[in-house]
Amino acid sequence: MNHDPKAVTYAREQAGLTKRALAEKCGFSEQLMCDIEAGRRNATPEKLRRIAGALNCPKVVLEAKRPGVVALKPSTEQPDPEERRVCDCELALI
């Protein structure tokens, strides 16, 4: 599966859109949008691009997370003043 159904649903809800409204913005049927959010149908890369565009969010937010993929998360620790840091992030495995 190319997308994370829960991420699509969450992003749609955060945008304040119904499934029908998002489907219309993307040029899909409401049934296809329901199936994508339920994980019954796979969102092709093109469909995922349209959904991301309609939700005004990066496509990567909606993509399925793969084991072993490295992502950045904000660091919650206070840095040691003597330690030199390249950035204020730490790597985390998803």
N, C-alpha and C positions, 0 to 999 in steps of 0.2 A: 504494500500500500504506500502510495506516494505522500499521503497527507495524514495528519493526526486529527481524527474526527473531533476529539474534545477541544483541540486548539481552534478548529474552525468554529465550533459552537460558541466557545468563549469569546473569540474575536467578534463574532456577529453580535452577540449580546452586548458586548462593550460598546459596539458601534450604535446600539439602539435600534437594530434592524430586525424585522421578522424574517423567517425563512423565505416567505413569499417576496418580500421587498429585496432581499439579497439576490434571490434567483432572478428577479426582473432586471436588476442592475447588471447581472452577469450574462443575461440572455439564456438562462436555463429554465427548465420547468421546475415548479415547486417540488415535484416528486423527486427529481434528480438531486435537488439541494437537500431534501430530507434524507435520501439514500447516502449522500456523501457524508452528512453529519452523523448518520447512524453507523457508518462504516460498511454499509452493504454494497456500495459502489466506490470504485477507486477514482479519485480526482486526477486526471491526466495533468502533466506539467502545464499545458495550456489552460485548462480549467482552473488549476491552482493559481496561475498568474492572474486570471480574471477575478477570482475571489479576492485575492490579496489587493488588487487594484480597487475593487469596489469597497473594501474595508479600510483602504488607505493604510495598509500595514505591509512590512516586508514579507515576501513569499516564504522565507526561511522560517518565520514564526509558525506557519501552517504546515510545514513539512514534517513527515514522520521522523522521529528521532532515532538514530541508529546507535546500537551499542558500540562503545569505544570512541564515540565522537567527542572531541574536546570542545568545551564551551567555557566562556568566561563568566564569572559571577563576581559581584562586588565583595571585596574583603571586609570582614567584620572585625578583624583584629587590628589593634593599634600597632603600627610598625615600630620596631626597635630603632631608636634614633641612630644607632651606630650601623644599622643594616642599610645597605644601599638597595633601593627598590627601583625596578624599571618602570613599573606602573602600579596603580592602586587596585589591581585585580589579582585574583589567584585562579589557577586552572582547576577545573573540576571535570571529572568524568561523568557523563550522563548515563 
